[in-house]
Structure formats: structure tokens, C-alpha cells
Amino acid sequence: MQGNVGAGARRPRTEDEVEYIQNHEDPERSRARALFSIADPVTSSETVANLLTGIAPLVHELTNCDVMNLGVYDGPQDSIAAHFWDRETQALEQVHLPADGFPCNLVWHTQEPVTIPDLERDARFALALPRFRALGIRSYAALPISNARIRCGVLGVGYRAADVDTHRYLEPLKRLALFISIMLENRTITLDRQLQENRLKRLIAVTHELNSTSDFDQLVPLIFATMRAMVSHDFARLSLLEGAGRTLRIREVGYSDFLTEQAQEDEAIPLESALCAEAIASRHTVFCNSDRLREMDRGFLDSRLRSACWVPLIAGRRVLGALEMYDLREDAFLGEDGEYLQQVGSQMAAAIHHVLARQGSSKDRAGHERRYQESGTRTEVREADIVGNSPALKRVLDYAAIVAHTDATVLITGETGTGKERIAHAIHAMSSRRGRSFIKLNCAAIPTGLLESELFGHEKGAFTGAISQKVGRLELADLGTLLLDEVGEIPLELQPKLLRVLQDQEFERLGGTRTIRVNVRLIAASNRDLLKAVENKEFRSDLFYRLHVFPVHLPPLRERREDIPLLVRYFVERCAARLEKRIDLIPDTIIQAMMNYSWPGNIRELENFIERSVILSEGERLCAPLAELRLDAAQRPMDSEGTLRDRERKHITETLRQTQGVLSGPSGAAARLGLKRTTLQYKMEKLGISRREFLD
């Protein structure tokens, strides 16, 4: 005889009892249970596909949907990478939805839910109709996965029947989307921080690795091995420009099995027919799926390759070519990796440029690097024409001529894009050092860990990866001129060493004990208020006063508007010649519109605007996109510093609003303003602009 069950014990429920409870459970309680069940797949999934597979049955329990999808915005492609789950087949499908004509994209940009009773009758989404027909969807609802701090993606549910009341599911779906966004936010912050730290360490290591060899045949395998460790791919090749930039030659391939006989290694291809031409022209990493790859291919590639990633190799102002990566998988490359791959590509381009420049020389390393730097500088001096005859510009040139014949340190200040580097070139060209090196170093473009090595050089074995001696920029500039651009970005711990060089003209390489004496004329440039940085303890006062021997301030373009017509004609002629076009007529209306505009990005923004205009012009008459110019803002009075600050702040915030907070990329706020991304971030911080308010 069995003993009685204790008073505190509970008998396990039978399967029939569990089924009865589930069938008669309160809907609110059922939805709450489903929400809590979401937590595990959200926190444990490593990919969007895994996340969708994990939460799809729970979403079906909440909404009884036939199809569900998750979408993630792909910035470089300006599209939604959408994953669809079918309840009947349990199959997953991934597609890229274009920027216009699809509900997911509308939801992402407006951050508002969309409900469609019948797709066949909704004229807003005619472009999406074939895709939804293929999925068998008639009714559809989508809403953003976001909260006040983060935008994660888009959640959608579809039904095969028409006129389904999708509004009834919006409330539980909103709670579900908010719950997912909060959990993803906490996870993303941790993962992003770890990812950024790992990527920075890897970038520094890559730079040391690439600088460790001076032989092209040794460098190329190192490049392929580096990219293979960073990005999974099946085939890669290195293509370099030649013939005045009109042809592209395949210099090396990773796996020749994937090339057809039409495009073997060392084959020259016209640039316009090259697959990576878009990346070279745009100077941005480009991703490509199988459909587009098949349209572009001319029989150069194996038909099994279904994804592509083209990274332009940019060294300074030159594009050397592209590193092409291909994969057998569909959508194998992640769009969010574009900016990081661009940074890696720049390091590779610098190494390639450096190695190719060294070939054919038997002289010592330091002497050859000096000649390489000098040759690049002399080319820039010839091109660095200073255009304008306004009193403000003439005053700057007069000061430059006065100080050029001395060895005094010059501090050039002015807003970004005003031409500080060109004035520095002019000072060097008018000085007694004009026959010597002009070496420049952008202090904001080099990671902090590498800046000291770039400035002072290092000895073999000074740190991990230092397998050979490196001559620093100070040593290269001996008897010449050194330009420290963005000098305000030099870290505090490095500033005392720079001060010693200015005072004593001597230093030691990293890891070295020998004191090296140099005779260098220093020119510093900055768009920051260095005096304010001194007050905020962000810049050493003794270094500031050592740099502030002869200050030269460049006026912004809005303060010398009479130079705009000359600059417009100069840039039109130069850009038209580069693009092999002929522009003979510049309408007065265009000149007047440009003179009325405030040009917050100054000459750099004007040059970029002219280049767009020349590209858009089809005949001999300049056609400019005048809608981009904010005439009403430009015509307001500019009688005080506060007003200028307010106008600049309003212009930046309006641009951020148009780009939904996107800073980088060809359509990002930085490109529209004609600024570097780092410069825009600095201005936003200075003006108290938070990017988060534009991501809501």
C-alpha cells in the first residue's frame, strides 16, 4: 500500500491537464508567458537567423501569423536585410529590401507601425508586391524594434488571408519589440565594447605586421593572411591601378581555382569594366550579392561565387586599387563591417605604396623614405594653388610671406576645410628650406599607440612587432619642415616629448638610447580652440605658448565671399579635366546661390559640391543641385559669434535629422557637410549635439 502524499507536496499535472490549461488560459497570461519565453533566444542567439528561429514560434503563439520576419538596417547598402520565417515549411529566407517601396523600410525610417489589410489593394507598396506574393502574404503588419536609446531593426508578421485585423496584434507586438530592444541594447553595449577593443588591438597589430617587410612578394601573402583572419571568404585577389589610373591589373590572387581563363593573374582590365570600379570611384567599401554580381560579371569569376566585398586601397589622396574578396555563400559579408575594413584597407594601401616606392633603390632605408616623402610633397606643392584675392586672404598670404624667411614656429588656426595645409605648403615653398623635405603628420588620423612611433621612430625590438628599425617623421624632416596637422589631438602624455624637441631639437627613438639631433622647422595646424583646451586641462600651456610664436588665422569662406566665383571656376576646370568633361558655362544663378550659402564645411565642402555638380552636368553648362544649399539660413545676419554658433549647430542638426543620425558612408552626415567623421564628432561634442536624439 502506497503512503499518502504529504500536505506540502503537489501532484504533477498529466498531459491532458496541461493541454486543458493551455487551451483555456487567459490571453493576457498567455502573452506574458510568451514574452518571458523570448528572453532565452534573444540573449543566446549569435545571428539574426538564429534569433528569428528562436522567437518565431513564440510570436506565432501571440499573433497566429503565417509568416514572420526580422529586418536589420544595412547602412552602406541603404537597405533592409530581412529574414523571413514560414510557419508551414519552417524555412528561413534572407533578402535585401531596397530603400524605397517596402513596408520594412518605411517602418525603419519613420519608426512608426504599418498595417496593411490587403497588399493587393495598397498602392503604396506596389514594388513589394511580387516579393510578398512569392511568400504568399496578403495581410501584413510591421513595427520598429526600438526604444528611447537604440534602434535595432523591424519586426513583421504576415497572413495568407486578406483583411486580417492586424491592429489587434499591435499592442502585444509593441511590448514584444520593446522587450527585445531592451535586451539587445544591454547585450549590444557589451559586445560592441569588446568588439571595438579587439578591433583596435588587431588594427595596431596589422599595422606593425604590414610595416615589417619591404618586399612586395612578401607583403602580398601577408595581406591575404591578414584579411583571411579578419573576414571569412573563399577567394581574394589584389588589383592595382596603372596606366594613369585607367586600367586595373590583377597583381596577386588568393585561390586561382576561382578565376576563369579570361582573367588570370597579371591580367590588365579597363577600369570601367572592372568589378571593383564602384569601390575605387566612391572610395568606400562596397558589398555585393549574387544577383548583382551576376549582372556585373563578364565571365571573369567562377559562377559558384555568390557574395563580394571590395575594399578600396587609399594612400593619402591616391587610390592604388582594391582588395577583392568573394565567398560561395549568399550575403556572406556584413555591411556594418565596412568602416572597419576601410581602416584596414588604408593600412594595407600605405604599406603597398611604401613598398612599391622602395623598389629599385639600393640606398639605406632612411634616405629612401626621405626621397619618397619629398616626391609626394613636391607634387602636392605644385597642385596646391591658393585661389582668391579678397583682403582677408591677402592678409594671410602677407603674414605667410613675412614668417617664411624665418625659422619661427607657426601655428595655423581656422575652421575645418579652410586650407590650413595649403598655407603651410606655401610657407615652406617661400622659405630657405624649400629644397628640403616637407613632411606632414595628421595627429588625429593615427591611433594613439602608433603616434609616438610615427613621430619619433623606433628601434628593432622596441615592442611586439617591431622587427626592424623605423625612421620617424621628425628625422625625415631634418633640415626641412614638419607640419603637425590637428596638433590639438596629441595626447597629454606625448606632449612633453614634443616640447623637448621644440626646445632642444633632439629626441630618442622608441627603444633607443642614442640622442638624435635634428634641425626642423615646425608648422602646427588646428581647428580647435587651443587656448580653451589649455583652460580645460586638455592641452599643456607650455606647449601651447611654444607653438604660439607666430599665429596665422585663416578666415572661413563665409568671410571672404568675393573669392567664391574664382574658386568655383578653378574647381570646375580641374574637376572637369579629371572627369574628361568640358564645362564652358557657369550660370550666374548658380554663382549667386553659392555666394548666399554659408559653407560650414568651407572650401572642402565647396570643392565636393562642385565635383557633384560636374558629375551631374551632361552638356557644357554646369548643372548644380541647388536644393542642397540652405539659402534662408545663409541670408540671416551673422553679426555675432553666438549667431554663427547657432547657425552652425542648426545646420548640423538638420543634416543629422535627414540622415537619421548616420555619420559615416557616402550618404552620411559627414559626407553631406564635407567634413571628416572625426571632425564632425568633435563639432557635435563642442556644440552639445547628441547623436541619440536622431536615432529615436
N, C-alpha and C positions, 0 to 999 in steps of 0.2 A: 504494500500500500504506500503510495507516494505521500510525502509530507505536504502540509498546507503551505501555500505561498505566503511569505511574510507580509505584514501590513504595509511596510515601506516599499515593497517591490512592485514593479509594473510589468504586466504580461506583454510580450512582444506582439505587435499587430500582425495579423495574417495578410496575405496578398490581397484577398478580397476586401478587407477593411481599408487597406491603403488605397486601392483603386476607388472605393466609395468616397473616401475623404477627398481625393483629388478631384473627383467629378462634382462634388458638392461644396468645394472650398470657396470661400468668399473671394470675389475677383480682386479686391484690394490686397488681401492677404497673399493671393497667388502672385500678384505683380511684385509685392515686396520680397517674396521668396525668390523670384526670378532676378530681381535687382541684386540681391546679396549673392546669388549664384554667379553673377557676372564677374565678381572680384577676382576669382582664381584665374580665368583665361586672360583677363586684362593684365594682371601683374606677371604672368608667366610666359606669355607669348613673345616670341622674338621677331616675328614678321607680321605684316598686315594680314597675309593669308592665314597664318596660324590663329591670329586674333579673331578673324571672321569665322573660321571653322569652330572656334570655341564658343562664341556668343550667339551664333546663328540659331541653334535650337532654342535658346532662351528667348531670343527676340521673336521667333515663331510662336512660342508659348504666350507671349504678351500680345501679339498682333494677328496671329493666324495668317501670316503672309506666305506667299508662294515663292517669292524671290527677295533676297536681301542683299544690300551692297554697302561697302565701306569705301570711301574715297579719300585720298590724301593729295594735297596740292603739290604739283611739281613746278617750282618757280622757274627754272631755266627753260622749260618747255611751255610755260604758261598754260598748263592743262591739269586735269584731274586724273590721277592714276587710280582707277576704280576696280575693286574686286567684287565680283558677283557670286552669290551662293544660291543654288537652285534646290528647293526642298525635295522635289521628286527624285532628282538624279544624285543629289548630294555632291554635285560637281562644282568646282571653282573655275572662274574665268577672270582674267585680268585684261583690261583695255584702258587706253588713254583717251579721255574725252576732251575734245578741243575746247578752246577758251569760250566760244560762243555757241548758243543753241542747245545746251544740255541743262537739265534741272540742277544737277550737282554743282555745276559751275556758278549758276545763279545763286544757289544757296551759299556757296563759299564766299562770293563777293559781297552779297547783301547781308549775310548772317541772319537770314530770316527763313522760316519754314516755307515749303512749297507743297501744295496738294493738287493733284491732277485727277479728277474723276474719270476722264477718258482721254487718253493720249491721242486717239484718232480725231478728236474734235478740238484739241487745243493747238491753235496756230502758233503759239509761242515757241514750240519745240518741234517744228517740222524736221529740222536736221537730225533730231534724236530718234525720230520715228522708226527708221529702219533698224537701228540697234535694239530698240525696245520690242519691235516685232519679232526679231530673232530670238529674244529672250522670252517671248510670249506674254509680255506685260501690257495690260490695258489701263489699270489704275495704279497710281504711284504717289508716294509722299516721301519727302526728304527734309532733313533739318540739320543744322550745324552741330558738330561735336565741339563745344567750346564753353568757356566760362569767362569771367571778367579779366583773366590774366593770360589766357592761352587759347589759340585756335588750333585744333588738332586735325579736323577733317570733316567729312559729311557722312551721315547715316541715312540710308534709304530703304524703304520697303515697297514691294510691288505685288500686284494681284493680277491673275489672269482674267478675272471677270471685270466688266466695265461698271462704272458708277458705284464702286465700293466707297462707303462712308469712311474715308481715311482720317477725317477730322477727329473721330472718336479715339484714335490711337495716338494723336499728337501729344497729349499730356503725359501718358506713361513713357512715350519715346523721348520727350524732353527730359524727364527725370533720368532716364537711362543714359542719354547723351551727356548730361551734366555729370553724372556719376562716373562715366568713362573718362571724361576730360579731366576731372579732378585726380583720378588715379593715374592717368597717363602723365599729367603735369608733374606729380611728385616723382614718378619714375623717370620722366624725361630730364628733369633737372639734374638728377644724379648721373644718368647715363651721359648727358651732354657734357657735364663737367669732366667725367672720366675720359670721354672721347676726345675733348679738346686738349686735355693734358697729354694723353697718349699721342695725339697727332702732332702736338708741338714738339714733344721729345723725338718723335720719328722724323719730323722735318729737320730738326737740328742734326740728327744722326745722318740723314740723307745728304745734307749739305757737306758734312765732313767727308762722307764716302765719295761723293762726286768730285770733291776738290783733291782727292788723294791720288789722282792719276793725271798724267799729262799726255797720254797716248790715246788717240781716238779708238783704236781697235780694242783697247782695254776698257774704255769708258762705256761703249755701247752695251756690252753684256751686263755691265753694272747697272745701266739704266733699265734694261729689261728685267733684271732680277729685282730691282727696287720696286717697279710698278707691279710685278707679279706678287710681291709680298704685300702690297697695299690694296690692290684691286684684283679680284679673281677674274681671269679671262683665259681664253683658249689660244688666241693668236694676237701678235703685236708686230708692228713694223714702224721704222723710223723714216720719215720722209722730210727732206730738206730742200729749201728753195735754192734755185740757181738761175742763171741767165737773166739777171736784173729782176728777179722775182716773178718771172712769167712761166717758169716750168718748175716741176717738183720731181725730185729724184729719190727713189726708194734706196736709201743707203744701207739699211740692215733690216732683216726680218727675223721674228722670233721662231716661227714654225713655217718653213717654206711649203709644207704639205697643203696649206690652205690657200696658196696662191695659184692662179692659173698660169698657163704659158704666156698669156698676154702681158703679165705684169710681174715678171721675176725681179729679183734684187738687181739694183743699179739701173733700173729702167726709168727713163725720163718721161714724165707725163705733163701735158699742158695744165696749168693751174686751174683753168676754168672747168676742166673735166675731171679734176681730182675729187675723190670722195670727201676729203677733209678741207675742201676750199672754203666752206662756210666758217669753220673754226678759225682758219687763218685770216679771213676777211673781217670777222667780228671780234677777233682777239679774245674769244670766250670759249670755254669747253662746251662741246655740242654732243648731245646724246641722240641716238637714232634706233628705231625699232625695225623689225623685219620688213614691214610693208614699205616704209620709206627707203630702206636700204636696197630693196629690190628695184625700186624706181630709179635710184641714183646709179646703181652699179652698171658698169659697161663690160661685164664679163671678167673683171679683174679678180673677183673673190670666189671662193668655194660657196656653192649655194646652201651649204649646211649652216653657215654663219647667220645668226638671226638678230644680233644686237651689236651696236657700235658705240664707241666713245672716242672722240677726237680732242686731244689736248694741244692747244697751240703752244709753241715754244717761243717765248718772248724774252729777248735780252735787251734791256733798256728800251729803246724806241723801235728796235728791229724785230720782225717776226722771222725766225730762222726756218720754220717749218711746223711740223706737227708730229706728235706721237699718237699712232692709231692703235686702238685696242678693239678686238672683236670677240664675240662669245657665241657658242652654239645655243644658248638659252635665250628665250624671249625676255626683253626688258631686264637684262642682267645687270645693268649699271644704274645706280641710284642718282637721281637728279640733285639731291641735296649735297652730294659729294663734289659738285662742280667747282666750288670756290677753293676747296682744299686741293683738288687735282691741279687747279690753276697755279697755286703756290708751288706745288711740287714741280710742275712743268717749268716755272720760271727758274727754279734752281737748276734744273737739267739744262735749260737753254743757256744759262750763264756758264755752266761747265763746258757745254759744246762749243760755245763762242770762244771761250778761253782756250780750249784745246786746239781748235782749228786755227786760231790766230797764232799759236805757237809753232805750228807745223812748218818745217823748212828752215827753222832757226837753230843754230848750234851754240848760241851765246848763252850766258848764265841766265837763270830764271828771273832774277830781279831786273836785269837790263831789258829782257824781252817784255816783261809785264809793263815796264815804264813806256816802251815804244807802243805797245798795244793801247794803253790808256791815252797816250798823246795823240795817236792817229785818230781815235774815236772822237777826241775832244776837238781837234782841228777841224774835222768835218762839221761838227756842231757849230763852231765859231763862224764858219762861212755861211751857215744857214740861219744863224741867229740874228737876222736883221731886226733892228729896232725901228718900228714904223710909227710915225707921228710927229707933229710939230706944235703941239699945244704948249703953252707956257709951263704947265706943271711937269710935262715930260722933259722939256728943255732944261728946267731947273735940276732935275735928277741927273741928266747927262752932264751938266756943268759940274755938279758935285763929283760925279764919277771921274771926269777928266782931271779934276783937281787932285783927288786922292790916288789916282792910278800911278802917278810918278813917285809915290812914296811906298814904304813897306808897312804902312799903318794897317791895323786890323779894321775891317769894315763890317758893320752889322746892317744888313739889308732887311727892312721890315715892310710889311704890306699884306693885304688880303691874299688869299689863295688865288692863283691864276693871273696875278698882275705882272709876271715876268721877272721875278727876282733872279732866277738862274741866268737869264739873258743879260741882265745888268752886270752880274758877276763875270760873265764871259767878256763883256765889253771892258770892264776894269782890267782884267788880265791882258786883253789884247792891246790895250793902250799903255801897259806897264813895261818896264825894262825886262820883265820875266817872260815876255810873250813868246820867246823862242824855246821856253822850257815847258814842263808838264803842267796841264790844268787838270787836277784830279777832283772829282766830286764824290760825296758820300751823303746819301739820304738817310739821316739818323732815324727816321720814322719807319722806313721800309725794311729794316733789318731787325730780326729778333734780338732782344736784349742780350742773350747769351752769346751772340755772334758779333755784336757791335764792337766789343773791345778787341777781338781778333782782327776784324776788318780795319780798325783804326791803327792799331799798333803792330799787327802781325803776330806770329807765334813761332816757337821753335819746335822741332820734331820731338814728339813725346810730351808736349805741354799738357795735353788732355787726351782722353779717349778719342781715337780717330785722327789725331794729328800725326800722320805717318811721314810727313815731310815738312820742311820749313816753308813758312808763308810770309811774304813781304807785305806789310801793312800800307794803307793809303798815305800815312804821313811820310813814310820812307820813299814811296813812289813820287811824292810831290816835292822832294828835296830840290832846292833852287827854283822851284816853281810856285804854283798857287794851289791851295786846298780849299774847296768850297764845302762847308758843312751845312747842308740843307736841313730844314726842320731841326735846328740846333736845340730848340726848347724841349725836344723829346729825348735828349740824352739822359739816362738815369742818373740819380743823385750820386750813386756810388762810383760812377765813372767820371764825374765832373772834376774831382781834384786832380786826376791824372791828366786831363786835358788842360787844366790850369797850369800845371807844371810845364807842359810842352810850350804853352804860350809865353811863359815867363823865362824858361831856361833853354828852350829849343832842344830838349833832349828827352829820351824815354828808353825803356827796355821792352823788348818783345815779351809776349806771354811765355813763361817758362824759361826765359833767358836771364842772364846776369850781366851781359855786356851793355853798357850805355851807348846809345846811338845818338849822335848829334845831327841835326838837320837845320836847314835854312829854308823855312817855309813861310810864305805869305798867306795868312788865313783870312778868308771871307766867310762870314756866317749869315744865314738867312732864316727867317722865321715868320710865320703868320700869327704867332701867339703874342700876347702882351707879356713880354718877359719881366717887366717891372712888377706887374701884378703877380706873376708866378713867383718872383722873389718874395713878395709880401706874404704869399700863401705857403712859403717854405717848400716850394716845388722846384726852385732853381737857386743855386748858390749866388749870393750877392757879389762875392769876389770875382767869380767867373763872369757874371753879367757886366760888371764895370770894366773887366779886362777886354770883353768883346765890344763894349760900347765906346770904342775910341773914336770912330768916325761913323755915326749913324746916317743911313740913307733910307728915306721912307718913300715907297712907291705909291702914288695915288691910285685909288680904284678907277676903273674905266668910267664910272658914272661922273667922276670929277674931271674928266678930260674928254667929254663927248665929241669935241671937234675932231678927235683922232679917229672916230668910228668909221667915217667914209673911207679914209685911207686904209684902215685895217681891213675893211670889208673887201675892197678891191684887191688888196695884197693876198688875202686868204682865198678869194675866188680864183685868182690867177694860179696860185700854187696848187690848190686842190684840183682845179680843172686839168692842169697839166699832168698831175699824178693819175687822175682817172681817165686820161685821154679824151677829155671833152673840150669843147670850145664855148665859152660864155663871153659874149661881147656886150650884152646889155644888162644893166642892173637898174631896175625901175626906181624912180625917186620915192615911190610909196614905201618900198622895202627899206631904203636907206633911212627914211623918216621914222618908220616903225622901230628900226633898230636904235636910232638915236633917242627915242622916247622910252625905251626899255632900260631898266636899272642895271642889268647884267650882274647879278650877285656872284656869279662864277667868274666875272671879269673876262680877260682876253681868252682864257682857255674855253670858257663857255661860248664866247663869240666864235672862236675857231671851230668848235664842234658843231655849232648851229649852221655855220657856213658850209661845212662838209655835208651835213644832211641836206641843205638846200641844193648844193651842186648835184648830189646823187639824185634828188627828186626832179631836177631840171632835165627836160628831154630835148629842148632846142637850144638856141643861142641866147635865150632870155632866162635870167635867173628866176627860179620859182622857189620861194621861201615859205615854210609853214608858219605864217604869221600868227596863227591861232595860239601858238605856244608862248608868245610874248604877252606879258601882262601889262597892257597899256595903261589901264586905270591905276594900277599900283605904281607904275613908273611916273605918272604925272602928278602924284601927290607931292607936297612940299618936302624938301629934305633940309630943313634949317637947323636941325639939332642932332646930336649923337643919339639921343633917345629915339627920335623918329626913325633914323636909319636902322637902329637895332630892332625896332618894332616891325619895320618893313621886311628886314631880313628874316625875322622869326616867322612872320606871316607867310612869306614865300616858301620857306622850308616846310612849314606845317601843311600848306596847301599841296605841295608836291608829295609829301608823305601820305596825305589823305588820298591822293589819286593813285598811289602805288600800294595802298593798304599796308603801309609800314615796311615794304620791301626796300632794302638799301642797295643790295648788290645786283649784278646782272645787267644785261643791255636795256631792260625796261625798268630798272630800279631807280630810286630817288637820286642816288649819287650820279648816275649817268645823265639823268634829266637836268640836274643842276650843273653839270660839267665839273664835278668835284671828285676827288678820291674818296673811297668809302671811309677811310680813317679820318680824313679832313671833315667829312660830313658828321661823323660821330662826335668829333671834338666840338664842332659848332653846336650840335644838338645839346651836348652837355653844358656848354657855355651859355646857351640861351634858355636852358631849363626845359628842353623838349624831351618828353618821354616817348619812346617808340611804342610802348604797350598800348597807349590810348588809341593808336591807329590799327591795332590788331584785334580789337573787340568786334 
